[in-house]
Amino acid sequence: MAQIQTVSRLREIIADYGPRGAAKIRDRICDQGRAFIDRCPFLVLGTIGPAGIELSPKGGEPGFVRQVDDRTLLLPNMRGTTLRSASRTFSLTPG
């Protein structure tokens, strides 16, 4: 199996996502996304920082994630888990 070594090679293999895909990239949560989040029993919190990428699954009953507004989610810090490393990444990421 060949390895992809460059972004240009990757773009040769995988087609551009086009206007329909681009319309799904948003800087806020849309109504459809809000309804989806309300029904989800889990999420995967992903952060990226100087130490790399970290993914952390979080779960609970549907509705365990509270939506404050169209750009803010509140996640519970459940017993036995920690958001400490993710929150460190949040504080290092501008914007």
C-alpha positions in Angstrom: 0.0 0.0 0.0 1.4 3.4 -1.0 1.9 6.1 1.7 0.7 9.6 1.2 3.6 11.9 2.0 2.3 15.3 1.0 -0.9 17.4 1.1 -0.7 17.8 -2.7 -0.7 14.0 -3.1 -3.7 13.7 -0.7 -5.6 16.3 -2.8 -4.9 14.3 -5.9 -6.6 11.2 -4.3 -9.4 12.8 -2.4 -11.7 15.1 -4.2 -12.6 18.6 -2.9 -15.7 18.5 -0.8 -17.4 21.1 -3.0 -20.0 23.7 -2.1 -22.3 21.3 -0.2 -19.5 20.2 2.0 -18.2 23.8 2.5 -21.7 24.8 3.6 -21.4 22.4 6.6 -18.3 24.2 8.0 -19.7 26.8 10.4 -18.4 28.9 13.3 -21.5 28.4 15.3 -24.1 25.7 16.1 -27.0 25.7 13.7 -30.6 24.6 14.6 -30.0 21.1 13.2 -26.8 20.7 15.1 -28.5 21.9 18.3 -31.2 19.3 18.0 -28.6 16.6 17.3 -26.6 17.6 20.4 -29.7 17.5 22.5 -30.3 13.9 21.6 -26.7 12.6 21.8 -25.7 10.3 24.7 -22.0 11.0 24.1 -19.5 13.3 22.4 -15.8 13.2 21.6 -14.0 16.3 22.9 -11.0 17.1 20.6 -8.3 19.6 21.2 -5.0 20.3 19.5 -2.0 22.0 20.9 1.8 22.0 21.2 1.8 18.5 22.6 -0.4 17.1 19.8 -4.0 16.0 19.4 -6.1 14.8 22.3 -9.5 13.1 21.9 -11.6 12.3 25.0 -14.9 10.6 24.9 -17.6 11.9 27.3 -21.0 10.4 27.8 -24.2 10.6 29.8 -27.9 10.7 29.3 -29.1 12.6 26.2 -29.0 16.3 27.2 -25.9 16.0 29.5 -24.3 18.7 27.3 -25.9 22.1 27.9 -26.0 24.6 25.1 -25.6 28.2 26.4 -25.8 29.8 23.0 -24.8 29.1 19.4 -21.1 29.1 20.2 -20.9 27.8 23.8 -21.4 24.3 25.2 -21.2 23.3 28.9 -19.8 19.9 29.6 -20.0 18.3 33.0 -16.7 17.2 34.6 -18.0 13.8 35.7 -16.5 11.8 38.6 -13.6 9.7 37.5 -12.8 11.9 34.4 -11.0 15.1 34.0 -11.1 18.0 31.5 -7.8 19.3 32.9 -5.6 18.6 29.9 -8.3 19.7 27.5 -8.8 22.9 29.4 -5.1 23.6 29.3 -5.3 23.3 25.5 -8.3 25.7 25.4 -6.3 28.3 27.3 -3.4 28.0 24.8 -5.5 28.3 21.7 -6.3 31.8 20.5 -9.7 32.7 19.2 
